[in-house]
Amino acid sequence: MARDRDDGGSNSGRAASGEPKDEGDALQDDTMSRPTLAYSAGQHQEEQRMLSDKELLRAIRDGDEASLEALIERKTGPLVQLAFRILGDAEEARDIVQMTFFRLWQHRDRFDDRWSPNTWIYRICSNLAIDHLRSRRSRERQREPVRLHLRDVAGRRAERDLASLHEGEVMAIFQELSTRLTDKQRMVFLLREVEELPSKDVAEIVGCRESTVRNHLFNARKILRSALIEHYPEYAGNHSEVTP
């Protein structure tokens, strides 16, 4: 007991006299004063997943890379599908989506809270895909093997209707027949009929009025129906004419 009192008195004496503490005492004090890191990067990422699209875009606008990663995780699938339906090539579609997120980050300060997040993101992706489609060379040569394959499929399955085809076969037929559409007709048809976006959102993405969207959609349906009857009558049902 006396030894304990002596040790305590020795330490107290050093403190009172201004002498430095022992190395062990200093290490203990440093450990006790060091704050505990209760907030981890994993928790931050989990919080990002709980945010809405608009909240993520606001955070991205402020330079938060974790929010960009959360948005990429959330939107990659739908955007790849959209780009693939425009381009008909899975690898090109993935490249376009990567470019979409790069462009979004590059111009993140342009996002306006008044905009629909999907509208803004889809506009970036669809514009990039259309630009790529316009610049693609030798498209007719690339489509020829697909056309021959579809003819072969049609010959073997003449008794089947279009609804019974696999999704890949339907998209291949669409890729061939949609060459008769203008870029805007193609885009409107995909966004309205396939993606099932409201006409208002489609108008904002394409950059036209809702009445123009309806006109593009009507003309696209008419052209596709006519092309289907001409090239694949076995999938066109009993209709020999296009009803306006």
DOFI-628385 format. One record per residue (C-alpha): residue in one letter; x, y, z. Coordinates in steps of 0.1 Angstrom, whole numbers, padded with zeros to 4 digits, always signed. Example, Ala and Ser with C-alpha at 12.3 -4.5 7.8 and 13.67 -1.06 7.14 Angstrom:
// DOFI-628385
A+0123-0045+0078 S+0137-0011+0071 
***
This chain:
// DOFI-628385
M+0000+0000+0000 A+0028+0024+0008 R+0044+0016-0025 D+0012+0025-0043 R+0010+0058-0025 D+0046+0065-0033 D+0040+0058-0070 G+0009+0080-0071 G+0028+0107-0052 S+0057+0104-0076 N+0034+0109-0106 S+0015+0137-0089 G+0048+0153-0080 R+0060+0152-0116 A+0028+0167-0128 A+0029+0194-0103 S+0065+0202-0110 G+0060+0203-0148 E+0082+0172-0154 P+0072+0151-0184 K+0051+0120-0178 D+0063+0085-0184 E+0060+0072-0220 G+0034+0047-0209 D+0013+0075-0194 A+0015+0096-0225 L+0004+0067-0247 Q-0025+0059-0225 D-0037+0096-0225 D-0034+0097-0263 T-0054+0065-0267 M-0082+0078-0244 S-0084+0112-0262 R-0085+0097-0298 P-0121+0099-0312 T-0138+0067-0323 L-0147+0065-0360 A-0183+0056-0358 Y-0192+0065-0395 S-0177+0043-0422 A-0176+0045-0460 G-0199+0014-0461 Q-0225+0032-0441 H-0223+0062-0464 Q-0228+0040-0495 E-0258+0023-0478 E-0273+0058-0472 Q-0268+0067-0508 R-0289+0036-0518 M-0318+0049-0497 L-0319+0083-0515 S-0343+0092-0544 D-0329+0098-0579 K-0333+0135-0574 E-0315+0135-0541 L-0286+0115-0557 L-0284+0140-0586 R-0283+0169-0561 A-0254+0152-0543 I-0237+0145-0576 R-0241+0181-0585 D-0222+0189-0553 G-0194+0165-0563 D-0203+0134-0543 E-0187+0105-0561 A-0204+0079-0538 S-0238+0092-0551 L-0226+0088-0586 E-0217+0051-0579 A-0251+0046-0563 L-0268+0061-0594 I-0247+0039-0617 E-0257+0008-0598 R-0294+0018-0600 K-0297+0029-0636 T-0272+0008-0656 G-0297-0020-0663 P-0325+0001-0677 L-0301+0023-0697 V-0284-0006-0713 Q-0318-0019-0724 L-0327+0014-0739 A-0293+0018-0757 F-0295-0018-0770 R-0330-0012-0784 I-0317+0018-0803 L-0284+0003-0815 G-0291-0035-0816 D-0257-0043-0803 A-0251-0052-0766 E-0214-0041-0765 E-0221-0008-0781 A-0250-0003-0757 R-0228-0008-0727 D-0202+0016-0741 I-0230+0042-0746 V-0241+0038-0710 Q-0206+0043-0697 M-0204+0074-0718 T-0237+0085-0704 F-0225+0085-0668 F-0192+0102-0678 R-0212+0129-0696 L-0236+0132-0666 W-0206+0137-0642 Q-0189+0161-0666 H-0220+0183-0668 R-0234+0176-0633 D-0237+0213-0626 R-0264+0216-0653 F-0290+0195-0635 D-0320+0215-0626 D-0343+0204-0597 R-0373+0212-0618 W-0364+0183-0642 S-0374+0147-0639 P-0343+0127-0631 N-0353+0100-0656 T-0360+0125-0683 W-0325+0141-0680 I-0307+0108-0678 Y-0326+0092-0706 R-0321+0123-0728 I-0283+0120-0724 C-0283+0083-0731 S-0307+0085-0761 N-0289+0114-0777 L-0256+0096-0774 A-0271+0064-0789 I-0287+0083-0818 D-0254+0101-0826 H-0236+0068-0825 L-0262+0053-0848 R-0259+0081-0873 S-0221+0077-0874 R-0221+0040-0878 R-0206+0029-0911 S-0217+0001-0935 R-0250-0005-0917 E-0266-0023-0946 R-0238-0048-0947 Q-0240-0054-0910 R-0278-0060-0912 E-0276-0084-0941 P-0267-0115-0921 V-0295-0107-0897 R-0320-0103-0925 L-0310-0137-0940 H-0313-0153-0906 L-0348-0139-0901 R-0359-0152-0935 D-0347-0186-0924 V-0365-0183-0891 A-0397-0172-0908 G-0395-0201-0932 R-0393-0226-0904 R-0419-0210-0882 A-0445-0199-0907 E-0473-0211-0885 R-0463-0190-0855 D-0474-0155-0848 L-0452-0126-0837 A-0461-0129-0800 S-0447-0164-0798 L-0412-0154-0809 H-0384-0150-0784 E-0376-0114-0773 G-0343-0115-0792 E-0360-0125-0824 V-0386-0098-0820 M-0358-0072-0814 A-0339-0085-0845 I-0370-0080-0866 F-0375-0045-0851 Q-0339-0036-0859 E-0344-0045-0895 L-0378-0030-0900 S-0371+0002-0881 T-0345+0013-0906 R-0375+0028-0924 L-0382+0051-0895 T-0366+0085-0890 D-0344+0089-0859 K-0372+0107-0840 Q-0399+0082-0850 R-0376+0054-0838 M-0369+0071-0805 V-0405+0080-0798 F-0416+0045-0805 L-0390+0030-0782 L-0396+0054-0754 R-0434+0053-0755 E-0441+0017-0765 V-0412-0002-0751 E-0401+0019-0722 E-0437+0030-0715 L-0427+0065-0706 P-0455+0092-0705 S-0459+0113-0736 K-0448+0144-0716 D-0415+0128-0706 V-0409+0115-0742 A-0415+0150-0755 E-0389+0164-0731 I-0364+0138-0740 V-0368+0141-0778 G-0372+0179-0777 C-0407+0184-0792 R-0443+0190-0782 E-0466+0162-0770 S-0487+0165-0802 T-0456+0159-0822 V-0449+0128-0801 R-0483+0115-0810 N-0478+0121-0847 H-0444+0104-0846 L-0459+0075-0828 F-0488+0071-0852 N-0465+0073-0882 A-0440+0048-0867 R-0467+0023-0860 K-0480+0027-0896 I-0446+0023-0911 L-0437-0007-0890 R-0470-0024-0897 S-0466-0019-0934 A-0430-0032-0933 L-0441-0063-0913 I-0468-0072-0938 E-0443-0068-0966 H-0414-0087-0952 Y-0430-0110-0926 P-0466-0116-0935 E-0467-0148-0915 Y-0463-0126-0883 A-0487-0099-0894 G-0520-0117-0886 N-0549-0115-0910 H-0545-0077-0918 S-0534-0070-0953 E-0538-0032-0950 V-0527-0007-0924 T-0555+0011-0907 P-0548+0048-0903 
***
